Structure formats: structure tokens, C-alpha cells
């Protein structure tokens, strides 16, 4: 799944969202700040899936417990 063009498009979109969500210039309230923090948490989680999946796969192939 992570080798498809759709996944690469999703990652590009998430990186663009990450850049816009981390801009504090557009935040007008504390609620905006907490909302952006939640967005960034989920974006970073999704962006780290590829690395985490590859690390788990390498550990399985090496016979190491995860």
C-alpha cells in the first residue's frame, strides 16, 4: 500500500497540511492552537507510519522481537 502513487500523494498532502497547521500567524484563539496541535499530532502519526512499518518489518526479518 505504501508503495503506490496514491500513498505518495497522501504524504505530499499531509506535508503541505503540516506546514499550514504549524503556522501560528493564522491562530486567533487558544481553541485554534489546540485544534492545530491535534492536527499536527495526527499528521505526524500518519507521516511516521512508513518508517515504523519498515522498522517492524526489518526486525521480523532479522528474527528480533518487536
C-alpha positions in Angstrom: 0.0 0.0 0.0 2.8 2.4 0.9 4.5 2.0 -2.5 1.5 3.3 -4.5 1.2 6.6 -6.2 -1.9 7.3 -4.0 0.2 6.9 -0.8 2.8 9.3 -2.1 0.1 11.8 -3.0 -1.3 11.4 0.5 2.1 12.0 2.1 2.6 15.1 0.0 -0.8 16.5 1.0 0.0 15.7 4.7 3.3 17.5 4.5 1.5 20.6 3.0 -1.1 20.4 5.7 1.7 20.1 8.3 3.2 23.4 7.0 -0.1 25.2 7.2 -1.2 23.8 10.5 2.1 24.8 12.2 1.7 28.5 11.2 0.8 30.3 14.4 0.1 33.5 12.5 -3.3 32.3 11.5 -4.4 31.4 15.0 -6.7 33.8 16.7 -7.6 31.9 19.9 -6.5 29.2 22.3 -9.0 26.9 20.7 -7.3 27.4 17.3 -4.0 26.5 18.9 -5.4 23.2 20.4 -7.0 22.3 17.1 -3.8 22.8 15.3 -2.0 20.7 17.9 -4.4 17.9 17.3 -4.0 18.2 13.6 -0.2 18.1 13.9 -0.4 15.0 16.1 -2.4 13.1 13.6 -0.3 14.3 10.6 2.9 13.3 12.3 1.4 9.9 13.2 0.5 9.2 9.6 3.8 10.5 8.3 5.7 8.2 10.6 3.8 5.1 9.6 6.1 4.3 6.7 9.2 4.4 8.8 7.6 2.5 11.7 6.3 -0.2 9.3 9.7 -0.6 7.7 11.5 -0.9 11.1 9.0 -3.5 12.3 9.5 -5.5 9.0 13.3 -5.4 9.4 13.0 -6.7 13.0 10.7 -9.5 11.9 13.1 -10.5 9.1 16.1 -10.4 11.5 14.2 -12.6 14.0 14.2 -9.9 16.7 11.1 -9.4 18.8 9.2 -6.1 18.3 
